[in-house]
């Protein structure tokens, strides 16, 4: 998505070195929220706003669930990954709420920029 011109940023709890290297090479900024040296994020949220294929209309979508972004959770576990209904037009309250939540974390005094695997 980043190579296609999308803005991508991640707040993560744990990032393996291989994945950190891939994200860093793609120019994707990574932060963690740490209180007393311990990572404290447990959200599993994705907020996407994009033009719908073949149109000039924007769509807003939120994904969430109990999954982790790991092979075990994505293929071997009984975790949930939910795509909420598309929001379009000028009103997209779910997307706006998730984006505001992300921005609160990103700008938090507890947010630290990751410079390697954590």
Buried (B, 14 or more C-beta within 10 A) or exposed (E): EEEEEEEBEBBBBEBEEEBBEEBBEEEBBBBBBBEEEEBEBEBBBBBBBEEEEEEEEBBBBBBBBEBBBBEEBEEEEEBEBEEEEEBBEEEBEBBBEBBEBBEEBBEBEBBBEBEEEB
